[in-house]
């Protein structure tokens, strides 16, 4: 199959010695071929790096979502605890007020 492409494009003396010298054309063809090879390698390398970076970012984002969910659960528990604590604190203040009223009545009666 390679000889077909060489016949189609012309002879490349850098690759084979049994042809007529077409230096400018053959250098152009060789440059195009090398450009395609280098471009393919660079494109694959960039794709591979972006894929790995994307996978790492997905892992980090899933970890952040997990931590955020735990954080919101903890905040909800703290809010519930605060509400319960607030009602207990209000009850203690009410008892303190009643004790003060009783003590005041006791002092007034003396």
trRosetta pair geometry for C-beta under 8 A, 3 or more apart (Angstrom, degrees):
i j d omega theta_ij theta_ji phi_ij phi_ji
1 4 5.6 -50 -162 27 43 117
1 5 7.0 37 147 -14 69 101
2 5 5.8 -56 -153 37 39 108
2 6 6.3 37 151 -18 70 106
3 6 5.4 -54 -144 40 37 113
3 7 6.1 39 155 -20 69 103
4 7 5.9 -55 -149 37 28 109
4 8 6.2 28 152 -20 63 109
5 8 5.4 -53 -143 37 33 113
5 9 6.0 11 164 -1 68 111
6 9 6.3 -64 -136 50 26 94
6 10 7.5 -75 179 87 56 25
6 11 6.4 45 173 -110 99 47
6 12 6.5 -104 -132 11 98 95
6 15 7.5 -132 -107 86 126 136
6 16 7.1 36 -151 12 155 137
6 19 7.9 -119 166 -80 120 153
9 12 7.5 11 103 -42 117 103
9 25 7.9 172 159 159 80 107
9 29 5.2 109 159 -120 133 141
10 22 5.2 -60 163 61 131 159
10 25 5.2 -4 84 130 159 135
10 26 6.6 -121 110 -73 110 75
10 29 6.8 -166 60 -34 99 149
11 16 7.0 -97 -162 68 91 108
11 19 3.1 -177 -158 164 144 145
11 20 5.8 127 37 51 149 63
11 21 7.8 -88 95 -92 121 18
11 22 5.8 123 60 16 85 110
11 26 6.4 -36 103 -85 58 121
12 15 4.5 40 97 21 111 109
12 16 6.7 85 73 24 71 83
12 19 7.4 54 41 61 31 154
12 26 4.2 147 -124 -150 58 103
12 29 5.6 -114 -87 85 116 129
12 30 5.8 130 -152 -59 126 98
13 16 7.0 -88 -129 71 32 53
13 17 6.8 56 -157 -110 75 43
13 19 6.1 -141 -83 69 70 102
13 21 5.4 4 -49 -113 147 71
13 22 7.6 162 -19 37 101 59
13 23 7.2 -32 27 -90 129 63
13 26 5.6 64 15 144 76 173
14 26 6.4 159 3 151 94 118
14 27 7.8 97 -24 -90 130 59
14 30 5.5 32 45 -89 145 152
15 30 7.5 -178 -31 -95 104 108
16 19 5.7 74 94 -8 104 113
19 22 7.9 -55 136 6 112 94
21 26 7.6 -88 -163 4 53 141
22 25 4.2 -26 144 49 114 115
22 26 5.1 123 83 -27 81 97
23 26 6.0 -58 -131 42 20 105
23 27 6.0 21 165 -19 61 110
24 27 5.9 -56 -145 36 25 109
24 28 6.4 26 154 -20 61 107
25 28 5.6 -55 -151 35 31 113
25 29 6.3 29 153 -17 66 105
26 29 5.6 -51 -145 38 35 111
26 30 6.1 34 155 -18 66 106
27 30 5.7 -53 -142 40 31 110
27 31 6.1 35 154 -21 64 107
28 31 5.6 -56 -148 37 28 113
28 32 6.4 29 153 -20 64 104
29 32 5.7 -53 -148 35 32 111
29 33 6.3 30 154 -18 65 105
30 33 5.7 -53 -146 37 32 111
30 34 6.2 28 156 -15 66 107
31 34 5.8 -55 -142 41 29 107
31 35 6.0 34 154 -23 64 108
32 35 5.5 -55 -146 36 29 115
32 36 6.4 31 154 -21 63 103
33 36 5.8 -53 -151 33 31 111
33 37 6.5 28 152 -17 64 105
34 37 5.6 -53 -147 37 35 111
34 38 6.1 28 157 -13 69 107
35 38 5.9 -55 -139 43 28 104
35 39 5.7 29 159 -19 65 113
36 39 5.7 -56 -139 42 25 112
36 40 6.1 29 158 -23 62 107
37 40 5.9 -55 -149 33 26 111
37 41 6.5 23 154 -16 62 106
38 41 5.8 -55 -149 37 32 110
38 42 6.2 27 156 -15 67 108
39 42 5.8 -56 -143 41 30 107
39 43 6.0 30 158 -20 66 109
40 43 5.7 -55 -143 39 28 111
40 44 6.2 28 157 -18 64 107
41 44 5.9 -55 -148 37 28 109
41 45 6.2 29 153 -20 64 108
42 45 5.6 -54 -146 36 31 113
42 46 6.3 30 156 -17 66 105
43 46 5.9 -54 -146 37 30 108
43 47 6.2 31 154 -19 64 108
44 47 5.6 -56 -146 39 30 112
44 48 6.1 31 156 -21 66 108
45 48 5.8 -55 -146 36 28 111
45 49 6.4 27 155 -17 63 107
46 49 5.8 -55 -146 38 30 110
46 50 6.2 27 156 -16 65 108
47 50 5.9 -59 -147 40 28 108
47 51 6.2 30 154 -23 64 108
48 51 5.7 -53 -147 34 29 113
48 52 6.5 26 156 -15 64 105
49 52 6.0 -57 -149 38 30 107
49 53 6.2 29 153 -18 65 109
50 53 5.5 -54 -143 40 32 113
50 54 6.1 36 155 -23 65 106
51 54 5.7 -54 -147 35 28 113
51 55 6.5 29 153 -19 63 104
52 55 5.7 -53 -148 35 33 111
52 56 6.4 32 153 -17 65 105
53 56 5.8 -56 -150 38 32 110
53 57 6.3 32 152 -19 66 107
54 57 5.6 -53 -146 37 31 112
54 58 6.4 35 153 -22 64 103
55 58 5.6 -51 -149 33 32 113
55 59 6.6 33 152 -18 63 102
56 59 5.7 -52 -151 35 34 112
56 60 6.3 32 152 -17 66 106
57 60 5.6 -54 -145 39 33 111
57 61 6.1 34 155 -19 67 106
58 61 5.7 -53 -143 38 29 110
58 62 6.3 29 157 -18 64 105
59 62 5.9 -56 -148 36 29 108
59 63 6.4 29 153 -18 63 107
60 63 5.6 -56 -150 37 32 112
60 64 6.3 33 151 -20 66 105
61 64 5.5 -51 -145 36 34 112
61 65 6.3 36 154 -20 65 103
62 65 5.6 -50 -147 35 33 113
62 66 6.4 37 151 -21 63 104
63 66 5.6 -52 -150 35 32 114
63 67 6.4 29 153 -15 65 106
64 67 5.7 -55 -146 40 32 109
64 68 6.1 34 154 -22 66 107
65 68 5.6 -53 -143 37 30 113
65 69 6.4 34 155 -22 63 103
66 69 5.8 -53 -152 32 29 111
66 70 6.6 26 152 -14 63 105
67 70 5.6 -54 -148 40 34 110
67 71 6.1 39 151 -24 67 106
68 71 5.4 -50 -145 35 32 116
68 72 6.4 31 156 -18 65 102
69 72 5.9 -54 -148 36 30 107
69 73 6.4 32 151 -19 63 105
70 73 5.6 -54 -149 36 33 113
70 74 6.3 33 153 -19 66 105
71 74 5.8 -54 -148 36 30 110
71 75 6.4 30 153 -18 64 106
72 75 5.6 -51 -145 37 34 113
72 76 6.3 38 153 -22 65 103
73 76 5.7 -54 -150 34 31 112
73 77 6.5 30 152 -17 64 105
74 77 5.7 -54 -149 37 33 111
74 78 6.3 34 152 -19 65 106
75 78 5.6 -53 -146 38 32 112
75 79 6.3 35 153 -21 65 104
76 79 5.6 -52 -148 35 32 111
76 80 6.4 32 152 -18 64 104
77 80 5.7 -52 -148 37 33 111
77 81 6.2 34 152 -19 65 106
78 81 5.5 -53 -145 38 32 112
78 82 6.1 36 153 -22 65 105
79 82 5.5 -51 -145 35 31 114
79 83 6.5 34 153 -20 63 102
80 83 5.7 -51 -150 34 31 111
80 84 6.4 28 153 -15 64 106
81 84 5.7 -56 -148 40 32 109
81 85 5.9 32 153 -19 67 110
82 85 5.5 -54 -141 41 30 112
82 86 6.1 37 154 -27 64 105
83 86 5.6 -50 -146 31 29 114
83 87 6.7 26 156 -16 62 102
84 87 6.0 -54 -152 35 31 107
84 88 6.5 30 150 -15 64 107
85 88 5.6 -55 -149 39 33 112
85 89 6.1 36 152 -21 67 107
86 89 5.6 -53 -145 37 30 113
86 90 6.4 33 153 -21 64 104
87 90 5.6 -49 -147 35 33 113
87 91 6.5 36 152 -20 63 103
88 91 5.7 -53 -151 35 33 112
88 92 6.5 33 151 -19 65 104
89 92 5.6 -52 -148 35 33 112
89 93 6.4 34 152 -18 65 104
90 93 5.7 -53 -148 37 32 112
90 94 6.4 36 151 -22 64 104
91 94 5.6 -51 -149 34 33 114
91 95 6.5 33 152 -17 64 103
92 95 5.7 -52 -150 37 33 111
92 96 6.3 37 150 -21 65 105
93 96 5.4 -51 -147 35 34 115
93 97 6.4 37 153 -21 65 103
94 97 5.7 -52 -150 34 31 112
94 98 6.5 30 151 -17 64 105
95 98 5.6 -55 -148 37 34 111
95 99 6.3 36 153 -21 66 104
96 99 5.7 -52 -147 35 31 112
96 100 6.4 34 152 -20 63 104
97 100 5.6 -52 -150 35 32 113
97 101 6.5 33 151 -20 64 103
98 101 5.6 -51 -150 34 34 112
98 102 6.4 33 152 -17 66 104
99 102 5.7 -54 -148 38 33 110
99 103 6.2 32 153 -18 66 106
100 103 5.7 -54 -144 38 31 110
100 104 6.2 33 155 -21 64 106
101 104 5.7 -55 -148 35 29 112
101 105 6.4 30 153 -19 64 105
102 105 5.7 -53 -149 36 32 111
102 106 6.3 34 152 -21 65 106
103 106 5.5 -53 -147 36 33 114
103 107 6.3 31 154 -17 66 104
104 107 5.8 -53 -146 37 31 108
104 108 6.3 32 153 -20 64 107
105 108 5.7 -55 -146 37 31 112
105 109 6.3 29 156 -21 65 107
106 109 5.9 -56 -148 34 29 109
106 110 7.0 31 153 -25 60 103
107 110 6.0 -53 -155 25 35 112
